[in-house]
Amino acid sequence: NNRNAAAPVVRYRTENARTGDLMVTVTATGQLASTRDVSVGSEVSGIIDTVEVNYNDTVKVGQVLARINTEKLDAQVAQDKAALESARAKVEDAKVTVTETEAEYRRMVAARERSKNQLPSQHDLDAAKAAYERAKVAVLGAQAAVTQAEATLTQDQTNVAKAVIKSPVNGVVLARNVEPGQTIAASFSVTTMFQLAEDLSRMKLQVNIDEADVGAVKEGQAVSFSVDAYPETRFSGTVTQ
């Protein structure tokens, strides 16, 4: 019967007392992310002609990611060049006027000296001098118009260059938000076309730690973690913040 059943044998394991470390483990879950993401957009508006990269493509600094149609921009540049040539021509015309008015003023001064201040009249002499001075001022105005036309041309040429979207970093394409034929409208904010991860060999792990455990976490501590894709592999890291 049950009274005659053998009592279970109890065995004890003993060890000598020693000094050692107690390890406190804090467990949390989170997500891996790239250490630096770069948003690539367009500062100019237009229709996308080509998109030359796709998701997960590896890109280099200066590599072309997409091209925006530049027909309107090229036409504007051509118009700017014509305006610049016109402005330069006006400078030359203003300089010729300076030469003419100066010669007329000098002629009248000489004539007045020969006539002992009789002819031409002082009024005519003053008018000739004023015309000469206005001609010199007109040259400055024409030269300013050339400077403005050059600035406009440079700006529009820069816009043509910006229509070729290039990668600013070495990295991987995380997101592609445009397709050929799509219209990009760049207004007050730059339209994001691509999201790039600069370096996927170094990742950051963002976790939510319980309030009761966060006091045990310090910067510089070693971290061991696994990811869903490779549950049997242990990765190592360091607490940075």
Secondary structure, 3 states (H helix, E strand, C coil): CHHHCCCCCCCCCCCCCCCCCCCCCCCCCEEEEECCEEEEEECCCEEEEEECCCCCCEECCCCEEEEECCHHHHHHHHHHHHHHHHHHHHHHHHHHHHHHHHHHHHHHHHHHHHCCCCCCCHHHHHHHHHHHHHHHHHHHHHHHHHHHHHHHHHHHHHHHHHCEEECCCCEEEEEECCCCCCEECCCCCCEEEEEEECCCCCEEEEECCCCCCHHHCCCCCEEEEEECCEEEEEEEEECCC
